[in-house]
Amino acid sequence: MKKNILIFAPYGSWRVHHQVDAIIGKALQLRENCQVVAMVCDGIFMNCPINKGNKSCQNCINSSNKLFDYFNISKIQLSSLLNKKMTDMCFKWAKEMPVNNLSNAIFEEMKIGKWVSAGMNSYFMSETIDFNDINAVNMYRSFIYNGALLKCAYDRMLKVFYPDHVFCYGGFHAFYRVILELSINKSIPVLSHERGFLGNSFTFVNSESMHSYKGRVAHWEHWKDIPLLKKECLQLKEYIYNREYLKDSSIDHDYTFTSEIENIRNQLRIPADANIVTVFTTTDWELGISEIDLPTKFSSQIEWLKHIITQFDLDNTYLVIRHHPAQYSLTNIGKIFLQNLIKLQFELPPNLKIRNVMPYEKVTSYPLIWLSKAAIIMRSTIGVEGILRGLGTASELKGYKSITGIYDIEGDDYNSVFKKMISNTQHFGIENLRQAFRSSYYLFYRLSYQFKSFGIKDRYKANICLKSFDELHEGVDPVLDRICNHILKNDPLYPLPIEHKNRSLEDETDFLLKELEFIKNKRNNTIKYSLENSIVNEPQISIIKIATTEKKSPFFTTSIKISRHRAIEVRDFIYHSEMNIEQVLSLLKKQICEIQSHYVYCVRDNTFFDESFLAFSVDCLSDNSNYDGIFSGAWISDEKMNLIGEIFTERNPELKDKCPALSYIIKPFQIFSFFVWKKESLNQFISQFQSDFSIDNKFTSTFFNIAFPPKPFYNFYKLQSPMITLFPEVKAK
């Protein structure tokens, strides 16, 4: 049956997603002579998020034109559907919207303010939006203005081309959400898609956002009683193994490293006889993006963590909070979440039975799964991986998790939730594993579609591999046939177990019994190896706190209180402005000579250091005789504890003119805060500094010239992560 197909493709540069629309659209053209039209952007959006960072708008337009022209798909530009009266009306409406109504702004009875909210989360890489920030307010006005324009354009579009079906990537990003909701409001079916769980795959939903699992959870009823074949069980086990050990390059891993399980308890400084329970967070902006479909009872993930932390009180048990690694990477940074997490360290009383594993710490989630007695997640897929490894896991957000056997949290007594999950781990049996395997195979394999004609390369790039359009005809690619028949004939979008209903339980049960034994043995052996490698006595580290006043610094004091490493000697060194460099260095050297520790950290008192910093430094220097010290990257914070920059990290490795860090680093002796030393190496360094420094030299540049000469004399382990935070100087009253 011939149908009208509308492709909504405003972001031409998102070729990896819109190749899906173009190829399915072309296949429908060829099969039933369907009329396929792409609604594309030609630069109408104000403050377009794709144009962030002054990228060329024209490049995005060109990419869209090239894609749809190649497949001979007609295009209608958004500007052709609008006129000045419409744009003026939309602009006036957005400009006059009160700030406190922006997120709930209604335009012509449509919830534009709500629908575009995910764009704000994505733009600012944050779950929460600060409406006291004029930049955030102006950006939100741009989003609702653009959303209103889309409403006007779509209304006009329906008059010139009324679709039987709409293709709309994701259905959750701001402008895609608007079209999804407008189409649903008109009872026009929408096919949304996103990358699948498997490498080189895609998954689809009907008339809902990809973050809504209603259709997929409902379809699970057809499959929940169907046994898996042994080869399917092995296929899933291999997939899970590959995720843990980075064996499959087609999988989008959050890590580029693995962790040695036997060392984790040492890294976290958790006693040998203590139990471990873990909370796995998610990326802050993704939580915000999914809020419409998966609402949470907390105002933010930070508030959720605060609730868990203040409650936590389990006998002989440590709580590990593993913050999602994607919160800090080369491409993404959840800066607002991270700065709020640092602030939280100062708000809450220190609890030495809690470990915060920051996104940049070299601890993956998998050892924690094997070592933990229970886990709580917000919405991360690590919950599914936990249940597949026999870990009692509870989830704050439902989504698809409930079909896997993950417990849906009700109420807010998290100690009780942990106790229930500990019991679930202890009593984890074959029926629990059966549900986990069947549902995971359903999610990862039955709903992840891999096409012959296109896919994904290098994780984010489109990979169209057609030699001829003849390959898009029926009978060539069964997966493409399924999607096309769903559009043309209303066939089911997802496979049905018609040919699987007579399967025997025998193969599945045999595999699962062996897998259950493997899981229990690995959990027991992992804990055993971890206990055998536990540190008995921590090496002591001496800290020389350099200050300009005797006033206590909250930054330094809090750092000491939360530090995992507890074998610490603190020595005060008061620096007066009338003291010259030579006097200071001589007095420092005298203190260092008196120190009995093998490791020394000289630090300005305006410095906050991560709870893992001293533990990591001591362990690294103890295990590596070749290193003279540790060189850390740093966050730069303003007076309000807002992060305004970073320095000496992988993201920002060099000190540049006019960078926010410059004014902090040139303060007297601040540069010491970046280094943890072996005592003998520091002594030697200061002696060399005394001989090389003259009154005409700059202290910081001399320090760097000695530490990092063209032919290195000292060997430092470079962390390239912001394990310390520099605040404005602590001043005397």
Secondary structure, 3 states (H helix, E strand, C coil): CCCEEEEEECCCCCHHHHHHHHHHHHHHHHHHCCEEEEEECCCCCCCCHHHCCCCCHHHHHHHHHHHHHHCCCEEEEHHHHCCHHHHHHHHHHHHHCCHHHHHHCCECCECHHHHCHHHHHHHHCCCCCCCCCHHHHHHHHHHHHHHHHHHHHHHHHHHHCCCCEEEECCCCCHHHHHHHHHHHHCCCCEEEEEECCCCCCEEEEECCCCCCCHHHHHHHHHCCCCCCCHHHHHHHHHHHHHHHHCCCCCCCCCCCCCCCHHHHHHHHCCCCCCEEEEEECCCHHHHHHCCCCCCCCCCCHHHHHHHHHHHCCCCCEEEEEECCHHHECCCCECHHHHHHHHHHHHHCCCCCCEEEECCCCCCCHHHHHHHCCEEEECCCCHHHHHHCCCCCEEECCCCCHHHHCCEECCCCCHHHHHHHHHHHHHCCCHHHHHHHHHHHHHHHHHCCECCCCEEEECCCEEEECCCCHHHHCCCCCHHHHHHHHHHHHCCCCCCCCCCCCCCCCHHHHHHHHHHHHHHHHHHHHHHHHHHHCCCCCCCCEEEEEEECCCCCCHHHHHHHHHCCCCCEEEEEEECCCCCCHHHHHHHHHHHHHHCCCCEEEEEECCEEECCCHHHHHHHHHHHCCCCCEEEEEEEEECCCCCEEEEECCCCCCCCCCCCCCHHHHCCCCHHHHHEEEEHHHHHHHHHHHHHHCCCCCCHHHHHHHHHCCCCCCCCEEEEEEEEEEECCCCCCC
